[in-house]
Amino acid sequence: GPTDGRKALETDLTQLKDTITALRIHNDGYKVTNAIQKIEIAKLKAKDVANKSSGTTTPTTQKYLLRECTP
């Protein structure tokens, strides 16, 4: 009857709420990772500027960036 349908909807709603909670947790983790990467990029840029002004160069390869910035 209608009670069964309501229970099914409540179960679906609970599962959706759980999914939203899990996604929010993952999203918060990505926000932290993003903030850390922005700091690392700023450090690399500052190092690059310092190296250019001192006349030394340290190439930063894409491989290094991918390895260091991949969560």
N, C-alpha and C positions, 0 to 999 in steps of 0.2 A: 504494500500500500504506500501511501504518501510518506509514512515514517521511514520506510526503507530508502526511498529516494532522498529524503532529507539527510539520513545518516550517510549515504554515499556522497552527497554534496559536502557534508561536514568533513568527511574523510579526505576528499579531494582538496578542500580548503586548507586543512591542516598540512597536507603534503606540500601544497603550494607555499604556505607560510614557511615551512621548513626549508624548502628550496630557496626562497628569498633570503632567509637567514644565512644559509650556506654561501650564497652568491655575495652577500654583503661582506662576509668574512673574507672571501677570496679577493673581493674588490679592495678591502682595506689593506690586505697584503700587497696587492699591486701598487697601491698608493705609497706604501713604505718603500717598496722596490724602486718606484719612480723617483721618489725623493732622494734615495741613496744614489741612484744613477746621475741625477742632476748635480749632486755634490761632487761625484767623481769626475763628471764632465768639466765642471768649473775648475777642479784641481788640475786636470790635464791641460785645460786652456791656459791657466795661470803658469803652469810649468812650461808650456810651449812659448808663451810670451817672454818668460824669464830666460829661456834658452836662446831665443832669437836676439834678445837684448845683450846677452853675454857672448854671442857669436857661436855658441855650440848648438847642435841640432840633435835631437833624439827622435827618430821617426816613430810614430805611433801607428802600428799597422792595424788594419781592419780585423785581422785575426785576434790580436790582443784585445781590441775593444769588444768584439763579440764574446770572447771568453770571459772577460772581466764583468761585462754588463748583462750577461745572461743569468736570470734568477735560477 
